[in-house]
Protein backbone atom coordinates (compact mmCIF):
# COMPACT_ATOMS: atom_id res chain seq x y z
CA UNK A 1 0.00 0.00 0.00
CA UNK A 2 1.24 3.49 -0.80
CA UNK A 3 1.47 6.00 2.02
CA UNK A 4 -1.11 8.26 0.38
CA UNK A 5 -3.56 5.34 0.24
CA UNK A 6 -2.83 4.43 3.86
CA UNK A 7 -3.67 7.99 4.96
CA UNK A 8 -6.74 8.25 2.74
CA UNK A 9 -8.00 4.88 3.90
CA UNK A 10 -7.88 6.02 7.53
CA UNK A 11 -8.96 9.62 7.19
CA UNK A 12 -11.40 9.29 4.32
CA UNK A 13 -12.37 12.23 2.13
CA UNK A 14 -12.35 15.83 3.34
CA UNK A 15 -15.41 17.97 2.72
CA UNK A 16 -15.17 21.69 1.98
CA UNK A 17 -18.85 22.09 2.86
CA UNK A 18 -18.68 20.97 6.47
CA UNK A 19 -14.90 21.13 7.08
CA UNK A 20 -14.80 17.57 8.40
CA UNK A 21 -13.06 14.46 7.24
CA UNK A 22 -14.52 11.02 7.92
CA UNK A 23 -12.26 10.37 10.90
CA UNK A 24 -13.10 13.65 12.66
CA UNK A 25 -16.80 12.98 12.15
CA UNK A 26 -16.95 9.67 14.01
CA UNK A 27 -18.71 11.25 16.98
CA UNK A 28 -21.66 12.41 14.88
CA UNK A 29 -24.84 10.32 14.89
CA UNK A 30 -24.95 10.28 11.10
CA UNK A 31 -22.41 11.11 8.44
CA UNK A 32 -22.54 14.91 7.95
CA UNK A 33 -21.21 14.51 4.40
CA UNK A 34 -23.36 11.59 3.29
CA UNK A 35 -25.14 13.51 0.55
CA UNK A 36 -22.53 16.13 -0.27
CA UNK A 37 -20.78 16.23 -3.64
CA UNK A 38 -17.29 15.30 -2.49
CA UNK A 39 -18.53 12.23 -0.62
CA UNK A 40 -20.87 10.92 -3.32
CA UNK A 41 -18.45 11.48 -6.19
CA UNK A 42 -15.40 10.50 -4.17
CA UNK A 43 -16.83 7.22 -2.94
CA UNK A 44 -18.23 5.81 -6.17
CA UNK A 45 -18.14 2.07 -5.53
CA UNK A 46 -15.93 2.26 -2.43
CA UNK A 47 -16.96 1.56 1.14
CA UNK A 48 -18.15 4.65 2.99
CA UNK A 49 -15.21 5.73 5.13
CA UNK A 50 -17.48 7.20 7.79
CA UNK A 51 -19.24 3.86 8.19
CA UNK A 52 -15.85 2.17 8.38
CA UNK A 53 -14.60 4.55 11.07
CA UNK A 54 -17.74 4.09 13.14
CA UNK A 55 -16.82 0.41 13.42
CA UNK A 56 -13.07 1.03 13.89
CA UNK A 57 -11.83 1.08 17.48
CA UNK A 58 -8.44 2.75 17.68
CA UNK A 59 -7.78 1.18 21.07
CA UNK A 60 -8.57 -2.37 20.02
CA UNK A 61 -7.79 -2.57 16.32
CA UNK A 62 -4.16 -1.40 16.53
CA UNK A 63 -2.80 -3.51 19.39
CA UNK A 64 -2.29 -6.50 17.09
CA UNK A 65 0.72 -4.68 15.65
CA UNK A 66 2.58 -4.53 18.98
CA UNK A 67 5.75 -6.60 19.31
CA UNK A 68 5.90 -7.78 22.90
CA UNK A 69 9.36 -9.27 22.41
CA UNK A 70 10.63 -5.67 22.51
CA UNK A 71 10.56 -3.12 25.31
CA UNK A 72 8.48 -0.71 23.23
CA UNK A 73 10.69 2.27 23.98
CA UNK A 74 14.31 3.43 24.24
CA UNK A 75 15.83 5.78 26.79
CA UNK A 76 17.35 8.77 24.99
CA UNK A 77 18.71 10.91 27.82
CA UNK A 78 17.79 13.76 30.11
CA UNK A 79 17.04 17.36 29.13
CA UNK A 80 15.88 20.52 30.86
CA UNK A 81 12.11 20.84 30.27
CA UNK A 82 10.28 24.17 30.17
CA UNK A 83 9.23 25.65 33.50
CA UNK A 84 6.27 23.80 34.97
CA UNK A 85 4.30 27.01 35.59
CA UNK A 86 4.47 27.75 31.84
CA UNK A 87 3.44 24.17 31.02
CA UNK A 88 0.43 24.43 33.32
CA UNK A 89 -0.75 27.74 31.85
CA UNK A 90 -0.72 26.57 28.21
CA UNK A 91 -2.39 23.19 28.80
CA UNK A 92 -6.13 23.71 28.52
CA UNK A 93 -7.41 21.98 25.36
CA UNK A 94 -9.45 18.99 26.55
CA UNK A 95 -9.72 16.08 24.12
CA UNK A 96 -11.20 12.60 23.99
CA UNK A 97 -10.14 9.84 21.64
CA UNK A 98 -11.73 6.96 19.83
CA UNK A 99 -15.18 5.57 20.55
CA UNK A 100 -14.50 5.35 24.28
CA UNK A 101 -15.10 8.81 25.70
CA UNK A 102 -13.37 7.68 28.92
CA UNK A 103 -10.06 8.23 27.12
CA UNK A 104 -9.68 11.88 28.09
CA UNK A 105 -6.60 14.08 28.26
CA UNK A 106 -5.74 17.76 27.94
CA UNK A 107 -3.39 19.23 25.33
CA UNK A 108 -1.16 22.27 25.43
CA UNK A 109 0.65 23.95 22.54
CA UNK A 110 2.56 27.22 22.27
CA UNK A 111 5.13 28.81 19.96
CA UNK A 112 7.62 28.98 22.85
CA UNK A 113 7.17 25.24 23.37
CA UNK A 114 7.88 24.76 19.65
CA UNK A 115 11.04 26.87 19.98
CA UNK A 116 12.21 24.86 22.99
CA UNK A 117 11.68 21.57 21.11
CA UNK A 118 13.48 22.71 17.95
CA UNK A 119 16.48 23.88 19.99
CA UNK A 120 16.54 20.81 22.26
CA UNK A 121 16.00 18.23 19.49
CA UNK A 122 17.51 19.78 16.33
CA UNK A 123 17.77 16.41 14.55
CA UNK A 124 13.99 15.90 14.67
CA UNK A 125 12.35 17.64 11.72
CA UNK A 126 8.68 18.20 10.85
CA UNK A 127 8.06 18.65 14.56
CA UNK A 128 4.69 18.47 16.26
CA UNK A 129 5.09 19.20 19.99
CA UNK A 130 2.44 19.38 22.67
CA UNK A 131 1.94 18.86 26.37
CA UNK A 132 -0.36 16.13 27.59
CA UNK A 133 -1.98 16.58 30.98
CA UNK A 134 -3.51 13.52 32.61
CA UNK A 135 -5.55 14.29 35.69
CA UNK A 136 -6.16 11.84 38.57
CA UNK A 137 -8.55 9.10 37.50
CA UNK A 138 -8.01 9.59 33.77
CA UNK A 139 -6.69 6.96 31.37
CA UNK A 140 -5.70 6.24 27.79
CA UNK A 141 -6.28 2.62 26.77
CA UNK A 142 -3.61 0.40 25.15
CA UNK A 143 -2.95 1.18 21.48
CA UNK A 144 -0.28 1.41 18.78
CA UNK A 145 0.01 4.79 17.09
CA UNK A 146 -0.92 5.22 13.42
CA UNK A 147 0.56 8.75 13.17
CA UNK A 148 -1.98 9.32 10.43
CA UNK A 149 -2.43 13.01 11.25
CA UNK A 150 1.31 13.63 11.14
CA UNK A 151 1.73 11.59 7.96
CA UNK A 152 -0.84 13.74 6.19
CA UNK A 153 1.09 16.89 7.18
CA UNK A 154 4.43 15.37 6.16
CA UNK A 155 3.11 14.56 2.69
CA UNK A 156 2.01 18.17 2.30
CA UNK A 157 5.58 19.27 3.06
CA UNK A 158 7.25 16.57 0.95
CA UNK A 159 4.85 15.15 -1.69
CA UNK A 160 7.36 12.45 -2.65
CA UNK A 161 6.56 10.65 0.62
CA UNK A 162 3.11 9.82 -0.78
CA UNK A 163 4.63 7.16 -3.03
CA UNK A 164 6.36 5.22 -0.24
CA UNK A 165 5.09 1.73 0.52
CA UNK A 166 3.61 1.88 4.00
CA UNK A 167 1.14 0.09 6.23
CA UNK A 168 0.79 -0.77 9.91
CA UNK A 169 2.06 -4.26 9.14
CA UNK A 170 4.97 -3.04 7.00
CA UNK A 171 5.86 0.56 7.92
CA UNK A 172 8.13 2.54 5.62
CA UNK A 173 11.63 2.85 7.16
CA UNK A 174 12.26 5.88 4.96
CA UNK A 175 9.85 7.88 7.11
CA UNK A 176 12.24 7.73 10.08
CA UNK A 177 9.28 8.53 12.30
CA UNK A 178 9.97 9.22 15.95
CA UNK A 179 7.81 10.05 18.94
CA UNK A 180 9.49 11.22 22.14
CA UNK A 181 7.96 11.52 25.58
CA UNK A 182 9.64 14.04 27.90
CA UNK A 183 8.88 14.10 31.62
CA UNK A 184 8.04 17.53 33.07
CA UNK A 185 8.29 16.39 36.71
CA UNK A 186 9.55 13.41 38.69
CA UNK A 187 7.39 10.31 38.62
CA UNK A 188 4.74 10.08 41.33
CA UNK A 189 3.56 6.71 42.64
CA UNK A 190 0.31 5.83 40.88
CA UNK A 191 1.16 7.66 37.64
CA UNK A 192 1.33 4.75 35.21
CA UNK A 193 2.90 4.82 31.76
CA UNK A 194 3.27 1.36 30.21
CA UNK A 195 5.10 0.32 27.04
CA UNK A 196 4.36 -3.23 25.83
CA UNK A 197 3.10 -3.97 29.35
CA UNK A 198 6.35 -2.73 30.93
CA UNK A 199 6.29 0.30 33.26
CA UNK A 200 8.29 3.47 32.64
CA UNK A 201 9.41 5.20 35.84
CA UNK A 202 10.90 8.58 35.09
CA UNK A 203 12.81 11.51 36.50
CA UNK A 204 12.18 15.12 35.52
CA UNK A 205 13.63 15.72 32.05
CA UNK A 206 13.91 12.04 31.08
CA UNK A 207 13.32 11.40 27.38
CA UNK A 208 12.17 8.09 25.90
CA UNK A 209 11.64 7.27 22.25
CA UNK A 210 8.55 5.20 21.48
CA UNK A 211 8.96 2.19 19.19
CA UNK A 212 6.46 3.96 16.95
CA UNK A 213 5.20 1.05 14.89
CA UNK A 214 5.50 -1.77 17.44
CA UNK A 215 5.20 -0.14 20.85
CA UNK A 216 1.82 -0.56 22.48
CA UNK A 217 1.37 2.02 25.22
CA UNK A 218 -1.21 2.95 27.79
CA UNK A 219 -1.44 5.45 30.64
CA UNK A 220 -3.60 5.76 33.73
CA UNK A 221 -3.27 8.14 36.63
CA UNK A 222 -4.05 6.56 39.98
CA UNK A 223 -2.25 9.26 41.95
CA UNK A 224 -3.65 12.43 43.47
CA UNK A 225 -1.50 14.68 41.27
CA UNK A 226 -1.77 15.96 37.72
CA UNK A 227 0.77 14.37 35.35
CA UNK A 228 2.39 16.48 32.63
CA UNK A 229 4.30 14.88 29.75
CA UNK A 230 5.60 16.55 26.57
CA UNK A 231 4.99 14.56 23.38
CA UNK A 232 7.21 15.34 20.40
CA UNK A 233 6.54 13.72 17.02
CA UNK A 234 8.63 14.14 13.89
CA UNK A 235 11.18 12.62 11.53
CA UNK A 236 14.73 11.88 12.67
CA UNK A 237 16.78 13.53 9.92
CA UNK A 238 20.15 14.51 11.41
CA UNK A 239 21.73 15.37 8.07
CA UNK A 240 18.98 17.72 6.87
MOTAZI-V621817 format. One line per field, one symbol per residue. phi: phi as a letter, one per 40 degrees, with the letter a starting at -180 (. if undefined). A space follows every 50 residues. Layout:
BEGIN
phi: ???
END
This chain:
BEGIN
phi: .cdccdcccccgcbbccbgbbccccccccaccbdbccccccccfcccccc ccccccbdcbcbccccbccbcgabccibbccddcccdccccaccbbbgcc cccbabcabacccdcdccccbcccbfcbbacbcbcdgcabcdabccfccc dccccccbdccdcccaaccbcccccfcbbbbbccaccbdhcbbbbfgbcb bbbdgcbbbccdcbccaababbcbbcbbbcbbbabcbccc
END
